[in-house]
Amino acid sequence: MNSSLRTSIHAVRAVFCAFTGIGKRQDLERHISALRPQHVIIAGLLCAAGFVFGVITLVSVIAK
């Protein structure tokens, strides 16, 4: 696995853990020290968009 893909996966994992509140503090500190802010911001925006899309989809399915 190449370095940029691995970094992207770590960023998405860190943001997902932060969104859900799961994970250990040591893991969070390790992710923060290893990731660049750009990766975390992009992953956060993508995860937030996915969350909003999921909520809208869930509400529209339930409302039918």
PDB file with SEQRES, HELIX, SHEET and CRYST1 records, atoms N, CA, C and O in Angstrom:
SEQRES   1 A   64  MET ASN SER SER LEU ARG THR SER ILE HIS ALA VAL ARG          
SEQRES   2 A   64  ALA VAL PHE CYS ALA PHE THR GLY ILE GLY LYS ARG GLN          
SEQRES   3 A   64  ASP LEU GLU ARG HIS ILE SER ALA LEU ARG PRO GLN HIS          
SEQRES   4 A   64  VAL ILE ILE ALA GLY LEU LEU CYS ALA ALA GLY PHE VAL          
SEQRES   5 A   64  PHE GLY VAL ILE THR LEU VAL SER VAL ILE ALA LYS              
HELIX    1 AA1 SER A    3  THR A   20  1                                  18    
HELIX    2 AA2 ARG A   25  ALA A   34  1                                  10    
HELIX    3 AA3 PRO A   37  ALA A   63  1                                  27    
CRYST1    1.000    1.000    1.000  90.00  90.00  90.00 P 1           1          
ATOM      1  N   MET A   1       0.858  -1.171   0.000  1.00  0.00           N  
ATOM      2  CA  MET A   1       0.000   0.000   0.000  1.00  0.00           C  
ATOM      3  C   MET A   1       0.904   1.234   0.000  1.00  0.00           C  
ATOM      4  O   MET A   1       1.859   1.306   0.774  1.00  0.00           O  
ATOM      5  N   ASN A   2       0.609   2.190  -0.856  1.00  0.00           N  
ATOM      6  CA  ASN A   2       1.492   3.353  -0.919  1.00  0.00           C  
ATOM      7  C   ASN A   2       1.213   4.326   0.228  1.00  0.00           C  
ATOM      8  O   ASN A   2       0.192   4.229   0.907  1.00  0.00           O  
ATOM      9  N   SER A   3       2.118   5.243   0.425  1.00  0.00           N  
ATOM     10  CA  SER A   3       2.098   6.132   1.591  1.00  0.00           C  
ATOM     11  C   SER A   3       0.903   7.074   1.603  1.00  0.00           C  
ATOM     12  O   SER A   3       0.302   7.286   2.657  1.00  0.00           O  
ATOM     13  N   SER A   4       0.543   7.645   0.453  1.00  0.00           N  
ATOM     14  CA  SER A   4      -0.566   8.604   0.432  1.00  0.00           C  
ATOM     15  C   SER A   4      -1.904   7.921   0.716  1.00  0.00           C  
ATOM     16  O   SER A   4      -2.767   8.498   1.377  1.00  0.00           O  
ATOM     17  N   LEU A   5      -2.077   6.701   0.221  1.00  0.00           N  
ATOM     18  CA  LEU A   5      -3.312   5.966   0.505  1.00  0.00           C  
ATOM     19  C   LEU A   5      -3.386   5.604   1.982  1.00  0.00           C  
ATOM     20  O   LEU A   5      -4.447   5.692   2.600  1.00  0.00           O  
ATOM     21  N   ARG A   6      -2.267   5.203   2.534  1.00  0.00           N  
ATOM     22  CA  ARG A   6      -2.223   4.855   3.960  1.00  0.00           C  
ATOM     23  C   ARG A   6      -2.535   6.074   4.816  1.00  0.00           C  
ATOM     24  O   ARG A   6      -3.264   5.970   5.803  1.00  0.00           O  
ATOM     25  N   THR A   7      -1.990   7.226   4.449  1.00  0.00           N  
ATOM     26  CA  THR A   7      -2.250   8.458   5.184  1.00  0.00           C  
ATOM     27  C   THR A   7      -3.722   8.840   5.098  1.00  0.00           C  
ATOM     28  O   THR A   7      -4.309   9.277   6.088  1.00  0.00           O  
ATOM     29  N   SER A   8      -4.318   8.679   3.927  1.00  0.00           N  
ATOM     30  CA  SER A   8      -5.738   8.991   3.751  1.00  0.00           C  
ATOM     31  C   SER A   8      -6.604   8.084   4.609  1.00  0.00           C  
ATOM     32  O   SER A   8      -7.568   8.538   5.226  1.00  0.00           O  
ATOM     33  N   ILE A   9      -6.265   6.809   4.649  1.00  0.00           N  
ATOM     34  CA  ILE A   9      -7.033   5.864   5.461  1.00  0.00           C  
ATOM     35  C   ILE A   9      -6.905   6.213   6.943  1.00  0.00           C  
ATOM     36  O   ILE A   9      -7.891   6.156   7.677  1.00  0.00           O  
ATOM     37  N   HIS A  10      -5.711   6.570   7.384  1.00  0.00           N  
ATOM     38  CA  HIS A  10      -5.516   6.962   8.783  1.00  0.00           C  
ATOM     39  C   HIS A  10      -6.306   8.224   9.106  1.00  0.00           C  
ATOM     40  O   HIS A  10      -6.867   8.336  10.196  1.00  0.00           O  
ATOM     41  N   ALA A  11      -6.359   9.172   8.179  1.00  0.00           N  
ATOM     42  CA  ALA A  11      -7.112  10.408   8.409  1.00  0.00           C  
ATOM     43  C   ALA A  11      -8.598  10.117   8.525  1.00  0.00           C  
ATOM     44  O   ALA A  11      -9.261  10.640   9.421  1.00  0.00           O  
ATOM     45  N   VAL A  12      -9.130   9.295   7.639  1.00  0.00           N  
ATOM     46  CA  VAL A  12     -10.555   8.949   7.685  1.00  0.00           C  
ATOM     47  C   VAL A  12     -10.868   8.199   8.973  1.00  0.00           C  
ATOM     48  O   VAL A  12     -11.899   8.436   9.603  1.00  0.00           O  
ATOM     49  N   ARG A  13      -9.980   7.299   9.359  1.00  0.00           N  
ATOM     50  CA  ARG A  13     -10.196   6.540  10.590  1.00  0.00           C  
ATOM     51  C   ARG A  13     -10.182   7.460  11.809  1.00  0.00           C  
ATOM     52  O   ARG A  13     -11.012   7.311  12.706  1.00  0.00           O  
ATOM     53  N   ALA A  14      -9.256   8.400  11.848  1.00  0.00           N  
ATOM     54  CA  ALA A  14      -9.175   9.335  12.973  1.00  0.00           C  
ATOM     55  C   ALA A  14     -10.426  10.198  13.060  1.00  0.00           C  
ATOM     56  O   ALA A  14     -10.959  10.420  14.147  1.00  0.00           O  
ATOM     57  N   VAL A  15     -10.892  10.684  11.919  1.00  0.00           N  
ATOM     58  CA  VAL A  15     -12.093  11.527  11.909  1.00  0.00           C  
ATOM     59  C   VAL A  15     -13.321  10.708  12.289  1.00  0.00           C  
ATOM     60  O   VAL A  15     -14.174  11.188  13.035  1.00  0.00           O  
ATOM     61  N   PHE A  16     -13.421   9.485  11.789  1.00  0.00           N  
ATOM     62  CA  PHE A  16     -14.556   8.626  12.132  1.00  0.00           C  
ATOM     63  C   PHE A  16     -14.590   8.353  13.633  1.00  0.00           C  
ATOM     64  O   PHE A  16     -15.649   8.413  14.259  1.00  0.00           O  
ATOM     65  N   CYS A  17     -13.432   8.055  14.201  1.00  0.00           N  
ATOM     66  CA  CYS A  17     -13.363   7.810  15.645  1.00  0.00           C  
ATOM     67  C   CYS A  17     -13.753   9.063  16.429  1.00  0.00           C  
ATOM     68  O   CYS A  17     -14.410   8.970  17.466  1.00  0.00           O  
ATOM     69  N   ALA A  18     -13.354  10.218  15.940  1.00  0.00           N  
ATOM     70  CA  ALA A  18     -13.720  11.472  16.609  1.00  0.00           C  
ATOM     71  C   ALA A  18     -15.223  11.736  16.492  1.00  0.00           C  
ATOM     72  O   ALA A  18     -15.841  12.207  17.447  1.00  0.00           O  
ATOM     73  N   PHE A  19     -15.814  11.440  15.336  1.00  0.00           N  
ATOM     74  CA  PHE A  19     -17.256  11.624  15.154  1.00  0.00           C  
ATOM     75  C   PHE A  19     -18.052  10.728  16.084  1.00  0.00           C  
ATOM     76  O   PHE A  19     -19.022  11.170  16.700  1.00  0.00           O  
ATOM     77  N   THR A  20     -17.649   9.475  16.187  1.00  0.00           N  
ATOM     78  CA  THR A  20     -18.422   8.505  16.949  1.00  0.00           C  
ATOM     79  C   THR A  20     -18.043   8.455  18.422  1.00  0.00           C  
ATOM     80  O   THR A  20     -18.801   7.937  19.242  1.00  0.00           O  
ATOM     81  N   GLY A  21     -16.881   8.987  18.761  1.00  0.00           N  
ATOM     82  CA  GLY A  21     -16.453   8.981  20.152  1.00  0.00           C  
ATOM     83  C   GLY A  21     -15.829   7.672  20.590  1.00  0.00           C  
ATOM     84  O   GLY A  21     -15.672   7.430  21.787  1.00  0.00           O  
ATOM     85  N   ILE A  22     -15.473   6.828  19.642  1.00  0.00           N  
ATOM     86  CA  ILE A  22     -14.833   5.572  19.999  1.00  0.00           C  
ATOM     87  C   ILE A  22     -13.329   5.696  19.786  1.00  0.00           C  
ATOM     88  O   ILE A  22     -12.868   6.579  19.063  1.00  0.00           O  
ATOM     89  N   GLY A  23     -12.598   4.843  20.396  1.00  0.00           N  
ATOM     90  CA  GLY A  23     -11.151   4.852  20.252  1.00  0.00           C  
ATOM     91  C   GLY A  23     -10.470   5.297  21.524  1.00  0.00           C  
ATOM     92  O   GLY A  23     -11.077   5.918  22.397  1.00  0.00           O  
ATOM     93  N   LYS A  24      -9.220   4.972  21.607  1.00  0.00           N  
ATOM     94  CA  LYS A  24      -8.441   5.308  22.795  1.00  0.00           C  
ATOM     95  C   LYS A  24      -7.755   6.657  22.619  1.00  0.00           C  
ATOM     96  O   LYS A  24      -7.486   7.085  21.497  1.00  0.00           O  
ATOM     97  N   ARG A  25      -7.482   7.307  23.714  1.00  0.00           N  
ATOM     98  CA  ARG A  25      -6.812   8.596  23.675  1.00  0.00           C  
ATOM     99  C   ARG A  25      -5.416   8.474  23.074  1.00  0.00           C  
ATOM    100  O   ARG A  25      -4.967   9.366  22.354  1.00  0.00           O  
ATOM    101  N   GLN A  26      -4.736   7.378  23.368  1.00  0.00           N  
ATOM    102  CA  GLN A  26      -3.405   7.160  22.799  1.00  0.00           C  
ATOM    103  C   GLN A  26      -3.466   7.098  21.281  1.00  0.00           C  
ATOM    104  O   GLN A  26      -2.598   7.643  20.600  1.00  0.00           O  
ATOM    105  N   ASP A  27      -4.496   6.431  20.742  1.00  0.00           N  
ATOM    106  CA  ASP A  27      -4.646   6.358  19.287  1.00  0.00           C  
ATOM    107  C   ASP A  27      -4.886   7.736  18.694  1.00  0.00           C  
ATOM    108  O   ASP A  27      -4.341   8.067  17.641  1.00  0.00           O  
ATOM    109  N   LEU A  28      -5.702   8.542  19.368  1.00  0.00           N  
ATOM    110  CA  LEU A  28      -5.980   9.897  18.886  1.00  0.00           C  
ATOM    111  C   LEU A  28      -4.699  10.733  18.859  1.00  0.00           C  
ATOM    112  O   LEU A  28      -4.425  11.434  17.885  1.00  0.00           O  
ATOM    113  N   GLU A  29      -3.929  10.653  19.923  1.00  0.00           N  
ATOM    114  CA  GLU A  29      -2.677  11.409  19.970  1.00  0.00           C  
ATOM    115  C   GLU A  29      -1.694  10.935  18.902  1.00  0.00           C  
ATOM    116  O   GLU A  29      -0.970  11.741  18.319  1.00  0.00           O  
ATOM    117  N   ARG A  30      -1.671   9.633  18.648  1.00  0.00           N  
ATOM    118  CA  ARG A  30      -0.782   9.095  17.619  1.00  0.00           C  
ATOM    119  C   ARG A  30      -1.231   9.561  16.240  1.00  0.00           C  
ATOM    120  O   ARG A  30      -0.401   9.911  15.401  1.00  0.00           O  
ATOM    121  N   HIS A  31      -2.547   9.568  16.000  1.00  0.00           N  
ATOM    122  CA  HIS A  31      -3.060  10.035  14.708  1.00  0.00           C  
ATOM    123  C   HIS A  31      -2.752  11.511  14.500  1.00  0.00           C  
ATOM    124  O   HIS A  31      -2.338  11.923  13.416  1.00  0.00           O  
ATOM    125  N   ILE A  32      -2.953  12.294  15.538  1.00  0.00           N  
ATOM    126  CA  ILE A  32      -2.731  13.735  15.421  1.00  0.00           C  
ATOM    127  C   ILE A  32      -1.269  14.031  15.110  1.00  0.00           C  
ATOM    128  O   ILE A  32      -0.966  14.907  14.300  1.00  0.00           O  
ATOM    129  N   SER A  33      -0.379  13.309  15.745  1.00  0.00           N  
ATOM    130  CA  SER A  33       1.041  13.582  15.519  1.00  0.00           C  
ATOM    131  C   SER A  33       1.508  13.103  14.149  1.00  0.00           C  
ATOM    132  O   SER A  33       2.496  13.617  13.625  1.00  0.00           O  
ATOM    133  N   ALA A  34       0.824  12.136  13.564  1.00  0.00           N  
ATOM    134  CA  ALA A  34       1.268  11.562  12.291  1.00  0.00           C  
ATOM    135  C   ALA A  34       0.600  12.198  11.074  1.00  0.00           C  
ATOM    136  O   ALA A  34       1.096  12.047   9.957  1.00  0.00           O  
ATOM    137  N   LEU A  35      -0.513  12.905  11.267  1.00  0.00           N  
ATOM    138  CA  LEU A  35      -1.279  13.416  10.127  1.00  0.00           C  
ATOM    139  C   LEU A  35      -1.066  14.917   9.951  1.00  0.00           C  
ATOM    140  O   LEU A  35      -0.820  15.651  10.908  1.00  0.00           O  
ATOM    141  N   ARG A  36      -1.167  15.338   8.713  1.00  0.00           N  
ATOM    142  CA  ARG A  36      -1.105  16.769   8.414  1.00  0.00           C  
ATOM    143  C   ARG A  36      -2.519  17.342   8.508  1.00  0.00           C  
ATOM    144  O   ARG A  36      -3.491  16.631   8.252  1.00  0.00           O  
ATOM    145  N   PRO A  37      -2.643  18.618   8.871  1.00  0.00           N  
ATOM    146  CA  PRO A  37      -3.969  19.218   9.017  1.00  0.00           C  
ATOM    147  C   PRO A  37      -4.821  19.135   7.745  1.00  0.00           C  
ATOM    148  O   PRO A  37      -6.041  18.988   7.823  1.00  0.00           O  
ATOM    149  N   GLN A  38      -4.180  19.229   6.579  1.00  0.00           N  
ATOM    150  CA  GLN A  38      -4.936  19.158   5.328  1.00  0.00           C  
ATOM    151  C   GLN A  38      -5.665  17.814   5.205  1.00  0.00           C  
ATOM    152  O   GLN A  38      -6.814  17.765   4.765  1.00  0.00           O  
ATOM    153  N   HIS A  39      -5.007  16.750   5.589  1.00  0.00           N  
ATOM    154  CA  HIS A  39      -5.630  15.427   5.497  1.00  0.00           C  
ATOM    155  C   HIS A  39      -6.834  15.323   6.428  1.00  0.00           C  
ATOM    156  O   HIS A  39      -7.872  14.775   6.057  1.00  0.00           O  
ATOM    157  N   VAL A  40      -6.688  15.846   7.624  1.00  0.00           N  
ATOM    158  CA  VAL A  40      -7.772  15.765   8.602  1.00  0.00           C  
ATOM    159  C   VAL A  40      -8.953  16.638   8.165  1.00  0.00           C  
ATOM    160  O   VAL A  40     -10.106  16.234   8.318  1.00  0.00           O  
ATOM    161  N   ILE A  41      -8.681  17.818   7.628  1.00  0.00           N  
ATOM    162  CA  ILE A  41      -9.759  18.710   7.178  1.00  0.00           C  
ATOM    163  C   ILE A  41     -10.530  18.085   6.025  1.00  0.00           C  
ATOM    164  O   ILE A  41     -11.761  18.085   6.027  1.00  0.00           O  
ATOM    165  N   ILE A  42      -9.820  17.557   5.049  1.00  0.00           N  
ATOM    166  CA  ILE A  42     -10.486  16.928   3.903  1.00  0.00           C  
ATOM    167  C   ILE A  42     -11.287  15.703   4.345  1.00  0.00           C  
ATOM    168  O   ILE A  42     -12.428  15.519   3.921  1.00  0.00           O  
ATOM    169  N   ALA A  43     -10.692  14.871   5.193  1.00  0.00           N  
ATOM    170  CA  ALA A  43     -11.406  13.691   5.685  1.00  0.00           C  
ATOM    171  C   ALA A  43     -12.631  14.102   6.499  1.00  0.00           C  
ATOM    172  O   ALA A  43     -13.680  13.464   6.409  1.00  0.00           O  
ATOM    173  N   GLY A  44     -12.500  15.162   7.289  1.00  0.00           N  
ATOM    174  CA  GLY A  44     -13.628  15.647   8.075  1.00  0.00           C  
ATOM    175  C   GLY A  44     -14.771  16.148   7.205  1.00  0.00           C  
ATOM    176  O   GLY A  44     -15.937  15.873   7.485  1.00  0.00           O  
ATOM    177  N   LEU A  45     -14.436  16.878   6.158  1.00  0.00           N  
ATOM    178  CA  LEU A  45     -15.479  17.360   5.245  1.00  0.00           C  
ATOM    179  C   LEU A  45     -16.174  16.209   4.532  1.00  0.00           C  
ATOM    180  O   LEU A  45     -17.395  16.216   4.374  1.00  0.00           O  
ATOM    181  N   LEU A  46     -15.393  15.217   4.101  1.00  0.00           N  
ATOM    182  CA  LEU A  46     -15.989  14.058   3.434  1.00  0.00           C  
ATOM    183  C   LEU A  46     -16.868  13.246   4.385  1.00  0.00           C  
ATOM    184  O   LEU A  46     -17.953  12.805   4.006  1.00  0.00           O  
ATOM    185  N   CYS A  47     -16.405  13.050   5.607  1.00  0.00           N  
ATOM    186  CA  CYS A  47     -17.210  12.314   6.588  1.00  0.00           C  
ATOM    187  C   CYS A  47     -18.476  13.083   6.962  1.00  0.00           C  
ATOM    188  O   CYS A  47     -19.541  12.487   7.126  1.00  0.00           O  
ATOM    189  N   ALA A  48     -18.364  14.392   7.097  1.00  0.00           N  
ATOM    190  CA  ALA A  48     -19.542  15.207   7.414  1.00  0.00           C  
ATOM    191  C   ALA A  48     -20.553  15.153   6.272  1.00  0.00           C  
ATOM    192  O   ALA A  48     -21.755  15.043   6.511  1.00  0.00           O  
ATOM    193  N   ALA A  49     -20.069  15.229   5.028  1.00  0.00           N  
ATOM    194  CA  ALA A  49     -20.967  15.138   3.877  1.00  0.00           C  
ATOM    195  C   ALA A  49     -21.638  13.769   3.827  1.00  0.00           C  
ATOM    196  O   ALA A  49     -22.831  13.670   3.537  1.00  0.00           O  
ATOM    197  N   GLY A  50     -20.882  12.725   4.106  1.00  0.00           N  
ATOM    198  CA  GLY A  50     -21.455  11.378   4.142  1.00  0.00           C  
ATOM    199  C   GLY A  50     -22.495  11.227   5.236  1.00  0.00           C  
ATOM    200  O   GLY A  50     -23.520  10.572   5.043  1.00  0.00           O  
ATOM    201  N   PHE A  51     -22.231  11.833   6.386  1.00  0.00           N  
ATOM    202  CA  PHE A  51     -23.182  11.778   7.490  1.00  0.00           C  
ATOM    203  C   PHE A  51     -24.477  12.502   7.133  1.00  0.00           C  
ATOM    204  O   PHE A  51     -25.570  11.980   7.358  1.00  0.00           O  
ATOM    205  N   VAL A  52     -24.349  13.705   6.577  1.00  0.00           N  
ATOM    206  CA  VAL A  52     -25.542  14.476   6.189  1.00  0.00           C  
ATOM    207  C   VAL A  52     -26.333  13.730   5.115  1.00  0.00           C  
ATOM    208  O   VAL A  52     -27.560  13.663   5.186  1.00  0.00           O  
ATOM    209  N   PHE A  53     -25.643  13.173   4.127  1.00  0.00           N  
ATOM    210  CA  PHE A  53     -26.316  12.401   3.080  1.00  0.00           C  
ATOM    211  C   PHE A  53     -27.039  11.203   3.683  1.00  0.00           C  
ATOM    212  O   PHE A  53     -28.162  10.892   3.288  1.00  0.00           O  
ATOM    213  N   GLY A  54     -26.405  10.532   4.634  1.00  0.00           N  
ATOM    214  CA  GLY A  54     -27.027   9.379   5.280  1.00  0.00           C  
ATOM    215  C   GLY A  54     -28.270   9.752   6.069  1.00  0.00           C  
ATOM    216  O   GLY A  54     -29.274   9.042   6.028  1.00  0.00           O  
ATOM    217  N   VAL A  55     -28.204  10.873   6.794  1.00  0.00           N  
ATOM    218  CA  VAL A  55     -29.362  11.313   7.572  1.00  0.00           C  
ATOM    219  C   VAL A  55     -30.507  11.710   6.644  1.00  0.00           C  
ATOM    220  O   VAL A  55     -31.658  11.358   6.903  1.00  0.00           O  
ATOM    221  N   ILE A  56     -30.210  12.433   5.574  1.00  0.00           N  
ATOM    222  CA  ILE A  56     -31.249  12.842   4.625  1.00  0.00           C  
ATOM    223  C   ILE A  56     -31.880  11.617   3.982  1.00  0.00           C  
ATOM    224  O   ILE A  56     -33.101  11.553   3.834  1.00  0.00           O  
ATOM    225  N   THR A  57     -31.067  10.652   3.602  1.00  0.00           N  
ATOM    226  CA  THR A  57     -31.582   9.424   2.996  1.00  0.00           C  
ATOM    227  C   THR A  57     -32.454   8.658   3.991  1.00  0.00           C  
ATOM    228  O   THR A  57     -33.528   8.179   3.627  1.00  0.00           O  
ATOM    229  N   LEU A  58     -32.011   8.541   5.225  1.00  0.00           N  
ATOM    230  CA  LEU A  58     -32.778   7.829   6.244  1.00  0.00           C  
ATOM    231  C   LEU A  58     -34.120   8.497   6.497  1.00  0.00           C  
ATOM    232  O   LEU A  58     -35.144   7.821   6.594  1.00  0.00           O  
ATOM    233  N   VAL A  59     -34.118   9.825   6.605  1.00  0.00           N  
ATOM    234  CA  VAL A  59     -35.362  10.550   6.838  1.00  0.00           C  
ATOM    235  C   VAL A  59     -36.311  10.409   5.661  1.00  0.00           C  
ATOM    236  O   VAL A  59     -37.514  10.239   5.854  1.00  0.00           O  
ATOM    237  N   SER A  60     -35.787  10.476   4.447  1.00  0.00           N  
ATOM    238  CA  SER A  60     -36.674  10.351   3.276  1.00  0.00           C  
ATOM    239  C   SER A  60     -37.248   8.936   3.169  1.00  0.00           C  
ATOM    240  O   SER A  60     -38.388   8.777   2.734  1.00  0.00           O  
ATOM    241  N   VAL A  61     -36.504   7.927   3.545  1.00  0.00           N  
ATOM    242  CA  VAL A  61     -37.012   6.550   3.511  1.00  0.00           C  
ATOM    243  C   VAL A  61     -38.082   6.370   4.572  1.00  0.00           C  
ATOM    244  O   VAL A  61     -39.111   5.745   4.315  1.00  0.00           O  
ATOM    245  N   ILE A  62     -37.853   6.906   5.750  1.00  0.00           N  
ATOM    246  CA  ILE A  62     -38.837   6.764   6.841  1.00  0.00           C  
ATOM    247  C   ILE A  62     -40.095   7.579   6.545  1.00  0.00           C  
ATOM    248  O   ILE A  62     -41.194   7.152   6.898  1.00  0.00           O  
ATOM    249  N   ALA A  63     -39.959   8.738   5.907  1.00  0.00           N  
ATOM    250  CA  ALA A  63     -41.090   9.608   5.640  1.00  0.00           C  
ATOM    251  C   ALA A  63     -42.018   9.053   4.561  1.00  0.00           C  
ATOM    252  O   ALA A  63     -43.172   9.472   4.479  1.00  0.00           O  
ATOM    253  N   LYS A  64     -41.544   8.122   3.732  1.00  0.00           N  
ATOM    254  CA  LYS A  64     -42.402   7.590   2.666  1.00  0.00           C  
ATOM    255  C   LYS A  64     -43.467   6.685   3.173  1.00  0.00           C  
ATOM    256  O   LYS A  64     -44.262   6.166   2.389  1.00  0.00           O  
TER     257      LYS A  64                                                      
END                                                                             
